[in-house]
Each structure stands twice: as C-alpha cells, then as structure tokens.
Amino acid sequence: MGRLDESALGKTTTYRDRYDPGLLLPLPRAQQRALLGVGVPLPFHGVDIWNAYELSWLNQRGQPRVAMAEFRVPATSPNLIESKSFKLYLNGYAQERIDGQAALAAILTRDLSAAAGAEVAVALHAADVPGAPAGVLAGISLDAQDLAIDCYGPPRPEYLCTAADATPISETLVSHLLRSNCPVTGQPDWGSVQIGYVGPPIDHAGLLRYIVSFRKHNEFHEHCVERMFVDLMQRCAPRELSVHARYTRRGGLDINPFRSTSGAPPENLRTPRQ
C-alpha cells in the first residue's frame, strides 16, 4: 500500500508517455478518518468526482485522440488515489496505441478500481461533446458577510454553532472562499463548498469563519470535506447533512468530494472557476 513518502509530490518528475498502471499511488483512507473518530460503518455515504481534461492516446494508425473523462470513486473505497500519481498515469497514455474509446475506458476502470479497492465508474466524453454541464452551486451565499476574520488555520470547529431552541429548517449554503493546501508541497487548493442540512439554523458568520480557517490547513481535498462533515455533525447536530466541495483543477484534474447522510450523489456541475 502506498505512503506519501513514495509519492512523486514535491519531487523532480520524469513525465512518461507510455502506459504504466504502477504509477498509481493508493493511499488508505482509514488513518486520516481515525483522527476524526470515523470508523466502520461510515457516518456518511458519498463519492469523489474527478474530471480529467488532458487525456490523449493514439489510435491503431498512430493518430492522436483526445477526450475528457469523469471518474467517480466511492467514499466506501478503502483507498483514495494520490492526485499527482493519477496525472502521471493518465499522461502515460499519450503514446500508447489503443483500439478505441471503449477499450480505453475498460483499461481505466480496471486500473483505477484496483488502486481504489472498489469499483470506479469511468465516463469518457469526446472533446467536441459537452461533458460536465456548466453552472453554479445553488444556495445562499455566505461570502457577502462583512466579518472581521483573523484565523486561517488550523480549522476551528468551535466557530460552528446553532440558534438555541430554534425551529429546525432546511437550508443550503455556499461559499467560494474555501482554500486548503497540499499536505506535501504546501501548494494551495482553491474551491467552493456547498452545505445542505435539515436541523437547527446554523450561524452563518460562524460557518464562514470556520470555512476560512482551512486557508492554511494542509490536508487532501477528500479529508477536508470529511472533516467539515464530522465537525458540522458534532457541533450542529443536523438531522440531515450534505457537504460538497468543488476544487479548481491542477495538472488537468479537478477533484470534487461529496459526503452526505442521505442525499443523492450530485450532478457533476462544472462551476465558473473550473
């Protein structure tokens, strides 16, 4: 099983252009979840939606082909796939001759499912056919609040609170001020987050301060979303909760984790920054 010190992150890298599934680095989810007190059964279901915009290969006559790809990794998979290793793996198809898009999808499904330890759904879209639809995350924006903020990490769950004895409501809240950082290189990961819940009204000012407190926090996208989910459940006790983050792309890949008590997997909606 992979370890972060085996990753290509932060290291000089040779970008290969031939197929090599050994480039994929699976990282166990369990260790980071244990730090959050998350065990089995999981308190949520969900999916990590990846979009790849730089996928190319050769047909049997040596002519390049290009496509966009969508990958859905279930949150129940024992492993996530480290993003730079994913990028290097996809780049390895550049000079590989493959007999059609269906054959490529089958190879991708096999390799990624083996790395994740669970079935990964793969969809390929031709470059001249729309893939993920463009749009905006629905919900009430938190970002127009005029707040004094002075904490940018580590995350501060104590900012989260609800109105005491208030009537439960159903509400969806959105912020585009999410930023976290790669735990190895420190490079910034920019994103938007959508939080839907049913329960006591969550204090909007405290929630925005909480989101901003990830700004200097070092953690993978998937772990950040699970941390948000756990903190909101513990501090605000909603009856239902969904947390969906959409991060901007790096290296031709964007990652969009979703965790929920009951909500259906989201539409793969490409936001303006993506």
N, C-alpha and C positions, 0 to 999 in steps of 0.2 A: 504494500500500500504506500502511496506517495507521501512525502513530507515536504514542507515548504523549503527546506534547505536543498531539496532535489530539484526545485523549480528553476526555470530559466529567468524568473523575475529578477531584475536588478543586475543581470549578468550580460556580458557580451555574448551575442547570439548569432549563430550561423543560420540564415534563413534557407532551409532546404526547399527544393521544388519537386521532390518525389514523395510518394505516399509512404507514410510510416506511422502506424497506429501506436507505436511505442512512445511517440511524442506526448500523448495524452497523459496528464498527471491527475489522478483521482485523489481527492482529499477527504478524509472521513468527516462527516458532519457531527458525529457523536461528541467529540471532545469539546467543541465550542458550545454545543447545546447543553452539555453537562454544566458548564459555567453559568448558564442561565437557569439551571434547575429543570431543564426539559428532558424528559425521559420517554420511555415507551409505555403506553401508547402516546403518540404525539398529541398536544393540546390543540393542534390545528391541522388542516389539510392545505394543499397548495401546489404551486408549480413555479419553476424558474423558466421564464420565456427568454430565449436568446434569439437575436436576429443577426444574421451574417450578411454583409453587403459586399464582400470581396472574395467570392467563391468562383474559381475558374478551373477548368480542366481541358483536356484535348479529346476530340472525338477520334474514331479509329483511323481517320485520314490525316490526323495531326492538326486539325483546325481547332483553334481555341473556342470554348464555350463558356458562357458566364451565367450565373444565376444568383438570386437572393435566397437565403434559407431561413427557415424558422425551426427552432429546436425547443421542445418542451420537456424539461427534466422534472419528474415528480418530486415533491418535497419529501416523500417517503423513501426516496433512494438513499442508500447508506452513504453515498459519496456525492460531493459536488465536483465539478471539473475546473481546475485552475485555468483562468482565462487566457494567459499568455500561451500555455501549452495547447489550448484549444485553437488559438490563432495559428500557431506554428503547424499544427496538424492540418488545418484547412489549407494553409499555404502550400503544403506538400502535394496537393493535387494539381498544381499549376502545370506540370509537365507530364502528367500521368494520363495515358490513353484509357478511356472508359467508354463502354458501349452503351451510351445513352443515359438520360437523366434518371430513369427508373433504377438502373444498375448502380448509379452513384448513391441514390437515396438508400438503397439496400445496404451498401457498404457503410454509409454514415450511421444508419440505425444500428447495425451490428456493433460497430466500434464504440459508439457513444454509450450504448446500453451496457456494454461490457465494462466501460470505465465507471459509469454511474452506479452500476449494480442493480439497475431496474430499467424497464423499457422506456426508451427515449423516443418521443414522437418527432418525426422529421417531415417537413414540407418544403419543397423547392418551388420557386417561382421564377419564370423567365424574366430577363431583365426588362422586357418591354410589356410585362403584365403586372398590374399592381399587386403587391404583396400585402403587408400590413397596412390597413387603412390609416390615413392621417386624420387627426382630430385633437381634441383637448380632453383632459381629465375632468369629468363632471364633478361638481361640488362647490361648496362655499370656500372662497379663497381666504386663507389666514394671513396673507402677506401684506395686506394694506394696513394692518395694525401699526400704530406708531408707538413702539416699545423701546425702552432702554434695555439693552442686552449687553452683558459683559462676560458670559460664559460660553466658551466654544469647545469644550471638551474637558474631561470625559462626559458621556451622556448623563444627564441629570434627571432621573425618573421622579425625583421629589418635586419637580415642577408640575407634574401631572396631578390634576385634582378635578373633582366634580362638585356641582352645587348640591349641598346637603339637603336631603329630603325632597328634591325636585322631582317632578313628574318625568318618567322616562320618555325619551324622544328617539326618533330615527333621524340620523344626520350623516352627511358625507362632507368631509373637509379635505381641502387640497392645499399643498404648499409647494412652491418651486424653489425653496431656499435650502433644500437638502444638499449637504456636501459631506462626504466621508473620505477616507484616504486608504490607499492600498496598504495592507499591513506589512509589506516587504519593502516597497520602494518609496512609500510616502506620497506617491502621485495622487492628485485629487480625483475623486469620482463625484461627478455632478449629477443631480437627479431631481425628480419631482416625486411627491408622495401623496397618495390618496388614502384617507382613513374613513371607513364607513362603520357605523356602530348603531346599536339599539341599546339604550340604557340611560342612566343619569347624564344630564348635559355636561360635557367635558369643557373645562375652562379653556377658551380659545387662546388667551395670552400665554397661559402656562404650556399649552401644547406647542405653540410656535417656539417658545423659548427652549422647550425640550428638543424639537427638531433641529434648531440651530446649534444645540450643544453637541451634535455629531460632527461639527465642522472641522475639528482637529482630531477626530477619533479614527483610529486605524483598525479597520475590520472589513472583511469581504462584504459585497452587496447583500448576499443571502443572509449572512449573520446579522447585519444591521437591521434588516426587516424583521427577522425573528426576535431580535432584542426589543424593537418597538412593540411588536405584538405582545410579548411577555410583560413588558413594563406597563402597557395600557391595561392588560387584563388584571394585573396585580393592583394597580393604583386606582383604576376607574371602574372595575368590575362590570363591564357591559354584558348584556345577555348575548349579544351577537357582535362580532368584530371581524373586520377585514382590513388588511394593510397591504397596499400595492405600491411599489416603488418602480419608477421608470428612469433608468440611468442613461445618460448620454453615451454614445459609442466611443470606444477606444480601439484602435487597431482593426476597425471594420466590424466590431462586435458591440452590441449593447445587451445588457442583462436587466431583466425585469421580474424581480421576485414578487410572489403573491402568497399571503398566508391568511387563512380565514377559519372561523368556526363553522360557517355554514354556507358562505357564498359560493356561487358557481365560478369556475375559472374565468378570468376576464377576457374580453376581446383583446387581441394584440393590437392596440391602438397606438400608432406612432405619433408622438407629440411633436410640436414645432421644433423643439431643440434636438430631436432625434433624426 
